[in-house]
Amino acid sequence: MEYNGVGDADANRAGTLSMEGDEHARLVTEMPAMQRLPIGERLLLARRRRLEQVTRYESYDRRLRRDASATHHARNTATGRRAPSRSLRFVGAVSLLGAVRDHDINEGSSTVQSLRYI
């Protein structure tokens, strides 16, 4: 008996499934059919389900980041402030110490050059 994906109809509405409740209920109802499958087919099914799960999570994560970015942009536009810079800048002495520790001659010389112009 070949498993034809009892839950494939549910997979089409993957966006509406909660990641925990509905998915768990679906797995419980399909468990008897899955237990009759050969090991190779079980592995393929598990791989497909994991791919669906990762895809749903990635779209959820993208949506969260997009919403957070829009909120952050709106907040900064309303106040007239620029978004804070995400890069770290260390004091020249700290950068020089890091270059010495890592034996990085190029970073050390560029740090020294930048300190000369300050």
PyMOL commands that set and color helices and strands:
alter all, ss='L'
color gray80, all
select helices_A, chain A and resi 8-12+14-16+21-35+39-79+92-101+105-116
alter helices_A, ss='H'
color red, helices_A
deselect
rebuild
show_as cartoon
